[in-house]
């Protein structure tokens, strides 16, 4: 990589919020940061992320850190090593989140099309929505739960089915938390008695 003249003045001006200095700094080092990110981006993440997303994240961290702490660099080599470590950490952090957590597990992803023979066949995609028969069963169960209930109890049960908390139901209906809990527990006991 080519050696850049002393950037301490550019950094000092950028620290003070000089837009021209920030633009000049980014223009000078962005190609190198992009190469740093691309070199560290694992293959399985390349279909999901544009390297420029990470580059922007590196710049955000760099300039935030520059404002909050007086980060001094002995020379341009030291600055490049610092930027390389920020790029490495950004990519590693995202990779770890995507491969070590159940919610974002990359290994669970499947292509929408499967190649069979010489053609691609669309894979059946499961919907997170309930099936028509599940909807019908849920309506029947709600009807059983609310049979013989007052309109106030029906409203509480319906709101709980919509995943509102006891506190939210109490606030919406004007009932006390205790009354809401009593209605829900009574409905639960009725359902368990019917099984």
Secondary structure as UniProt FT lines:
FT   HELIX           8..15
FT   TURN            16..17
FT   HELIX           19..40
FT   HELIX           43..46
FT   TURN            47..48
FT   HELIX           51..68
FT   HELIX           76..100
FT   TURN            103..104
FT   HELIX           106..108
FT   STRAND          113..116
FT   TURN            117..118
FT   STRAND          119..122
FT   HELIX           132..146
FT   TURN            147..148
FT   HELIX           151..161
FT   TURN            162..163
FT   HELIX           166..173
FT   HELIX           177..194
//
